[in-house]
């Protein structure tokens, strides 16, 4: 039997909405090492990021991408969480390491276990390999509230574009629903990947360091219900950037 021990310190919603290339704090970075849908229950567009973290999954006849799972009371946290950064970004994110750092620091700042990395491919990384091997099939992928989006990490990369129910909100680290909040006017994400999570050599905004109109990156419109849709867009666009929890402390 596996027992998860995860700390849940107190948390307060932050009110500042500031765009930027990085996050405040020390210059040292010791983030996670690389590689060793419930139906929306209310109309809220903002949550306390830890309010729905306490729960365990109850099957409702199997998940088919249309909201077949829900949360019940309890303390199990057997899931990998998909969360958005607190601001949109152009293709110039100062490189993959900086995006990973933003995921790490924003998770840590909100009291979450800082085991998050960017949901993107780059010249040195395939998205499909971001989650640690031992967690790619065992755990469902959820939003910050605990609504199940995918059976497991591998199911995102079956070749169907990472189909999920668009009725399931995707929250930022500070608890805003990026699909409804006007702070993210463009409801697309950067991912730089094929539909199977492999890097696209010429579609990663020059290793996520360029925001020129003439340079392109691979993206997906979340309103289409796809995480890995295949739209090539100018790197001058400011899109949503997602982070994925890579593992759990056992």
C-alpha positions in Angstrom: 0.0 0.0 0.0 1.3 3.4 -0.9 0.9 6.3 1.6 1.3 9.8 0.4 2.6 12.5 2.8 2.0 15.9 1.4 2.1 19.1 3.4 -0.8 21.6 3.1 0.1 24.9 4.6 -2.3 27.7 4.9 -3.0 29.8 1.8 -4.5 33.1 0.9 -5.5 34.2 -2.6 -3.1 36.8 -4.1 -4.7 39.8 -5.8 -1.8 41.0 -7.9 -2.1 40.2 -11.7 1.3 41.2 -13.0 2.7 40.0 -16.3 6.3 39.1 -16.4 9.1 36.9 -17.5 9.9 35.4 -14.1 8.8 35.3 -10.5 9.9 37.1 -7.4 12.3 35.4 -5.0 15.9 34.3 -4.7 18.0 33.5 -7.7 18.8 29.9 -6.7 16.6 27.3 -8.4 16.3 23.7 -7.0 13.2 22.7 -8.9 12.2 19.1 -9.8 14.8 17.1 -11.6 14.0 16.1 -15.2 12.9 12.5 -15.9 14.9 10.0 -13.2 -14.1 15.0 -16.0 -16.1 15.8 -13.2 -18.7 18.1 -14.6 -18.2 21.6 -13.3 -20.2 21.9 -10.1 -20.6 25.6 -10.0 -20.3 28.8 -11.9 -17.3 30.1 -10.0 -14.3 31.3 -12.0 -12.0 31.6 -9.0 -11.2 29.0 -6.3 -9.0 28.8 -3.2 -6.2 26.7 -4.7 -6.2 24.2 -1.8 -10.0 24.2 -1.1 -10.6 21.2 -3.3 -7.4 19.3 -2.8 -8.7 17.1 0.0 -10.6 14.3 -1.6 -10.5 10.9 -3.2 -11.9 9.8 -6.6 -15.1 7.9 -7.0 -15.9 6.2 -10.2 -19.1 7.1 -12.0 -19.1 4.3 -14.5 -15.8 5.1 -16.2 -14.3 8.3 -17.5 -15.0 9.1 -21.2 -14.0 12.7 -21.4 -17.5 13.9 -20.5 -17.3 14.2 -16.8 -17.6 10.7 -15.4 -15.6 11.2 -12.3 -16.2 13.3 -9.1 -14.6 14.0 -5.8 -15.8 12.6 -2.5 -14.6 13.4 1.0 -11.4 12.0 2.2 -7.7 12.6 2.2 -6.3 10.8 -0.8 -4.3 12.8 -3.3 -3.6 10.1 -5.9 -3.5 12.4 -8.9 -1.2 14.6 -11.0 -2.4 18.1 -11.3 -2.4 20.3 -14.4 -2.2 24.0 -13.6 -1.7 27.2 -15.6 0.9 29.9 -14.9 -0.6 33.1 -13.4 -0.1 35.1 -16.5 -0.1 34.6 -20.3 3.2 34.6 -22.2 4.5 35.2 -25.7 6.9 32.7 -27.2 9.8 34.5 -25.5 9.8 32.9 -22.1 13.6 33.0 -21.7 14.0 29.3 -22.4 12.7 26.1 -21.1 14.6 26.3 -17.8 12.9 29.6 -17.0 9.4 28.2 -17.7 10.2 25.2 -15.4 11.4 27.7 -12.8 8.1 29.6 -13.0 6.1 26.4 -12.6 8.2 25.4 -9.6 8.1 28.8 -7.9 4.4 29.6 -8.4 3.5 26.1 -7.0 5.7 26.6 -4.0 4.4 30.2 -3.4 0.8 28.9 -3.2 1.6 26.1 -0.8 1.6 23.2 -3.3 4.4 20.6 -3.5 6.8 22.2 -6.0 7.0 19.2 -8.3 5.8 21.0 -11.4 7.4 21.5 -14.8 6.3 23.1 -18.0 3.8 21.4 -20.3 5.8 22.1 -23.4 8.4 20.4 -25.7 11.6 22.1 -26.7 14.7 21.3 -28.6 16.0 19.2 -25.7 12.7 17.8 -24.3 9.7 15.7 -25.5 6.6 16.6 -23.5 5.6 13.0 -23.2 8.6 12.3 -21.1 8.2 15.1 -18.6 6.3 13.1 -15.9 8.5 10.6 -14.1 8.2 7.0 -15.5 6.6 5.5 -12.4 3.7 8.0 -12.5 2.8 8.0 -16.1 0.1 5.3 -16.0 -0.8 4.9 -12.3 -2.5 8.3 -11.6 -5.2 10.4 -13.2 -4.5 13.9 -14.4 -6.8 16.5 -12.8 -7.3 20.3 -12.6 -6.4 22.1 -9.4 -9.9 21.5 -8.0 -9.5 17.7 -8.5 -11.8 17.3 -11.5 -10.4 14.4 -13.6 -9.4 15.3 -17.1 -7.5 12.2 -18.2 -7.2 8.6 -17.0 -3.5 9.0 -16.8 -0.5 10.9 -18.3 0.0 8.5 -21.2 -3.7 8.8 -22.3 -3.0 12.4 -23.3 -0.7 11.2 -26.0 -2.8 8.6 -27.7 -2.8 10.7 -30.9 -6.3 12.2 -30.5 -5.0 15.6 -29.6 -5.3 15.2 -25.8 -9.1 15.4 -25.9 -10.8 16.6 -22.7 -14.2 18.0 -21.8 -14.2 21.8 -22.3 -16.7 22.0 -19.4 -13.9 21.2 -17.0 -12.2 24.5 -15.9 -8.4 24.8 -15.9 -7.1 26.9 -13.0 -4.0 29.0 -12.6 -1.9 28.6 -9.5 -3.7 31.6 -7.9 -7.1 30.0 -8.5 -8.5 31.7 -11.6 -10.2 29.8 -14.4 -8.2 30.6 -17.5 -11.0 29.6 -19.8 -13.3 32.3 -18.5 -11.1 34.9 -17.0 -10.5 37.9 -19.3 -6.9 38.2 -18.1 -6.2 35.5 -20.7 -8.0 36.9 -23.7 -6.6 34.2 -26.0 -7.7 30.7 -24.9 -4.8 28.8 -26.5 -1.8 27.2 -25.0 1.8 26.9 -26.2 3.0 23.3 -26.3 5.5 22.9 -29.2 4.6 19.2 -29.7 3.1 16.7 -32.0 -0.2 15.1 -31.0 1.9 12.3 -29.4 3.9 14.7 -27.3 7.1 14.7 -29.3 9.1 17.9 -30.0 8.5 19.8 -33.3 12.0 20.9 -34.2 11.0 24.2 -35.9 7.8 25.0 -33.9 9.1 26.0 -30.4 9.7 29.8 -30.9 13.4 29.3 -31.2 13.7 27.3 -28.0 11.1 29.6 -26.3 13.3 32.6 -26.6 11.6 34.5 -29.5 8.5 36.6 -29.8 9.0 37.8 -33.4 5.9 38.0 -35.6 7.7 35.8 -38.2 8.7 33.0 -35.9 6.2 30.3 -35.1 5.3 27.9 -32.3 2.9 25.0 -32.0 -0.2 25.7 -30.0 -3.7 24.4 -29.2 -7.0 26.1 -28.7 -8.5 25.0 -25.4 -12.0 25.9 -26.5 -11.8 23.0 -28.9 -11.3 20.6 -26.0 -7.8 19.6 -27.1 -4.5 20.0 -25.1 -2.5 19.0 -28.2 -4.3 20.5 -31.1 -2.1 21.4 -34.0 -2.2 25.1 -34.7 0.9 26.9 -35.7 0.9 30.5 -34.5 3.2 33.5 -34.4 5.3 33.7 -31.3 4.2 37.2 -30.8 0.9 35.9 -29.4 0.5 35.8 -25.6 -1.0 32.4 -24.7 -1.7 30.3 -21.7 1.2 28.2 -20.4 0.4 25.0 -18.5 2.5 23.2 -15.8 2.2 19.5 -14.9 2.9 17.8 -11.6 5.7 15.3 -12.4 5.6 13.0 -9.4 4.4 12.5 -5.8 6.5 12.1 -2.7 5.8 8.5 -1.5 
